[in-house]
């Protein structure tokens, strides 16, 4: 199976001016995370796990999740 990359958009805190801002990362989405985002008959997740760079886990508080969009074409590393 081919790896599918996504643009993850999430809320993050900006310490410089004490405000929140939207951030974007290119991620892989584990099956368990995709199920947590798309299945309505399970308990909502408190945190979501994504994979960035060379397999590094990126854990995001579910309340900070904004959107997930599939990337088509060539993916440049971040």
C-alpha positions as CSV (number, residue, x, y, z in Angstrom):
1,X,0.0,0.0,0.0
2,X,1.2,3.5,-0.9
3,X,1.7,6.1,1.9
4,X,-0.8,8.9,1.7
5,X,0.3,12.3,3.0
6,X,-2.0,14.9,4.5
7,X,-1.9,18.6,5.4
8,X,-2.8,18.7,9.1
9,X,-4.0,22.1,10.2
10,X,-4.2,22.7,13.9
11,X,-4.4,25.5,16.5
12,X,-1.2,26.4,18.3
13,X,-0.4,29.0,21.0
14,X,1.8,31.9,19.9
15,X,3.8,33.0,22.9
16,X,5.1,36.2,21.2
17,X,1.8,38.0,21.2
18,X,-0.3,35.7,23.5
19,X,-2.6,34.5,20.8
20,X,-3.5,31.3,19.0
21,X,-2.6,30.7,15.4
22,X,-3.3,28.0,12.7
23,X,-0.3,25.9,11.9
24,X,0.2,23.3,9.1
25,X,2.3,20.1,9.0
26,X,2.6,17.4,6.4
27,X,1.8,14.1,8.1
28,X,1.0,10.4,7.7
29,X,-2.2,9.3,9.5
30,X,-2.3,6.0,11.3
31,X,-5.4,3.9,10.9
32,X,-6.3,4.3,14.5
33,X,-6.3,8.1,14.1
34,X,-8.3,8.0,10.9
35,X,-10.9,5.9,12.7
36,X,-11.0,8.3,15.6
37,X,-11.7,11.2,13.2
38,X,-14.3,9.4,11.0
39,X,-16.2,7.0,13.3
40,X,-19.1,8.4,15.3
41,X,-20.0,5.4,17.4
42,X,-16.8,5.4,19.6
43,X,-15.8,7.6,22.5
44,X,-14.2,10.8,21.2
45,X,-10.4,10.8,21.3
46,X,-8.6,13.2,23.8
47,X,-5.4,13.1,21.7
48,X,-4.6,12.3,18.1
49,X,-1.4,10.7,16.8
50,X,0.2,11.6,13.5
51,X,3.5,10.7,12.0
52,X,6.0,13.4,10.8
53,X,9.5,13.4,9.3
54,X,11.2,10.0,9.6
55,X,8.6,8.3,11.7
56,X,8.5,10.7,14.6
57,X,5.2,10.8,16.5
58,X,3.3,14.1,16.6
59,X,0.6,14.0,19.4
60,X,-2.0,16.6,19.2
61,X,-4.7,17.4,21.7
62,X,-8.0,16.7,19.9
63,X,-9.4,20.1,20.8
64,X,-6.6,21.7,18.7
65,X,-7.4,19.7,15.6
66,X,-8.8,21.9,12.7
67,X,-8.6,20.0,9.4
68,X,-7.0,17.3,7.4
69,X,-6.6,17.4,3.6
70,X,-5.0,14.8,1.5
71,X,-1.9,15.8,-0.5
72,X,-1.9,14.9,-4.2
73,X,1.3,14.8,-6.2
74,X,4.9,15.1,-4.9
75,X,5.4,15.9,-1.2
76,X,8.3,18.1,-0.1
77,X,9.7,17.3,3.3
78,X,9.3,19.8,6.1
